Amino acid sequence: MNVTYPDNYDNRDKAMYDTLMLQGEALVGKKISRNDVFLLDLAARATINKLKGVKCELSEDEIADLRASHIKAMETMVHETPEDLYPEGQHPLQLNQETVKNEDIVEV
């Protein structure tokens, strides 16, 4: 697996990341699907950030809101995308193929 480490990682952080990833796979005890590896990656990066003293940019209220929406999504198995997330107000999954092919809409 090719890993792109953050720019602020030194050799010690990279070694810790690799160790955490291996330990996570060993704890799970089976081959992790490619779709689920990001969870180990996220946990390893969060652990390293915590050890380095990197602070989260979110306020306590924002964290509480995220936690509440996560709990609601887990209970109902429905995730709602905020309407103001997309400038045109149209969710990308609601676009038809003709709209997607229109080069005027694609912004990279």
C-alpha positions as CSV (number, residue, x, y, z in Angstrom):
1,M,0.0,0.0,0.0
2,N,1.4,3.4,-1.0
3,V,1.0,5.8,1.9
4,T,1.2,9.6,1.5
5,Y,2.3,11.0,4.8
6,P,1.4,14.5,5.9
7,D,4.3,17.0,5.3
8,N,4.7,17.6,9.0
9,Y,5.5,13.9,9.7
10,D,9.1,13.2,10.6
11,N,10.6,9.7,10.4
12,R,9.4,8.8,13.9
13,D,5.8,9.8,13.0
14,K,6.0,7.7,9.8
15,A,7.3,4.7,11.8
16,M,4.5,5.2,14.4
17,Y,1.9,5.4,11.6
18,D,3.1,2.2,10.0
19,T,3.1,0.4,13.4
20,L,-0.4,1.6,14.3
21,M,-1.7,0.4,11.0
22,L,-0.1,-3.0,11.5
23,Q,-1.4,-3.3,15.0
24,G,-4.9,-2.3,13.9
25,E,-4.9,-5.0,11.2
26,A,-3.7,-7.5,13.8
27,L,-6.3,-6.6,16.3
28,V,-9.1,-7.0,13.7
29,G,-7.6,-10.4,13.0
30,K,-8.6,-10.7,9.4
31,K,-7.8,-9.0,6.1
32,I,-9.5,-5.7,6.0
33,S,-11.5,-4.7,2.9
34,R,-10.1,-1.9,0.9
35,N,-13.2,0.2,1.7
36,D,-12.5,-0.1,5.5
37,V,-8.8,0.6,5.6
38,F,-9.5,4.3,5.8
39,L,-10.9,3.8,9.4
40,L,-7.5,2.5,10.5
41,D,-5.8,5.3,8.7
42,L,-8.0,7.9,10.3
43,A,-7.4,6.3,13.8
44,A,-3.6,6.3,13.3
45,R,-3.5,9.9,12.1
46,A,-5.7,11.0,15.0
47,T,-3.5,9.2,17.5
48,I,-0.4,10.8,16.1
49,N,-2.0,14.2,16.0
50,K,-3.1,13.8,19.7
51,L,0.5,12.7,20.7
52,K,1.9,15.7,18.8
53,G,-0.5,18.1,20.5
54,V,-2.3,19.1,17.3
55,K,-5.6,20.7,18.3
56,C,-8.9,20.3,16.5
57,E,-10.1,23.5,14.9
58,L,-13.7,22.8,15.8
59,S,-15.5,24.5,18.7
60,E,-17.2,22.4,21.4
61,D,-20.6,23.3,20.0
62,E,-19.6,22.1,16.5
63,I,-18.2,18.9,17.9
64,A,-21.5,18.3,19.8
65,D,-23.5,19.0,16.6
66,L,-21.3,16.6,14.6
67,R,-21.7,13.9,17.4
68,A,-25.5,14.4,17.5
69,S,-25.8,14.1,13.7
70,H,-23.6,11.0,13.7
71,I,-25.6,9.3,16.4
72,K,-28.8,10.2,14.5
73,A,-27.4,8.8,11.2
74,M,-26.3,5.6,13.0
75,E,-29.7,5.1,14.6
76,T,-31.8,5.8,11.5
77,M,-29.2,4.6,8.9
78,V,-29.9,7.8,6.9
79,H,-27.3,10.5,6.3
80,E,-28.6,13.9,5.4
81,T,-26.4,16.2,3.4
82,P,-26.8,19.9,4.4
83,E,-28.6,21.8,1.6
84,D,-26.2,24.7,1.7
85,L,-23.2,22.5,1.1
86,Y,-23.3,22.9,-2.7
87,P,-23.4,26.4,-4.2
88,E,-26.0,25.5,-6.8
89,G,-28.1,23.8,-4.1
90,Q,-28.2,20.6,-6.1
91,H,-26.6,17.5,-4.7
92,P,-24.2,15.8,-7.2
93,L,-26.0,12.5,-6.9
94,Q,-29.2,14.2,-8.1
95,L,-27.7,15.4,-11.4
96,N,-28.7,13.6,-14.5
97,Q,-26.1,12.4,-17.1
98,E,-26.7,15.4,-19.4
99,T,-26.0,17.8,-16.7
100,V,-22.9,15.9,-15.6
101,K,-21.5,16.0,-19.2
102,N,-22.0,19.8,-19.4
103,E,-18.5,21.1,-19.0
104,D,-19.8,24.4,-17.6
105,I,-20.7,22.8,-14.3
106,V,-17.5,20.9,-13.7
107,E,-15.2,23.0,-11.5
108,V,-11.9,21.4,-10.5
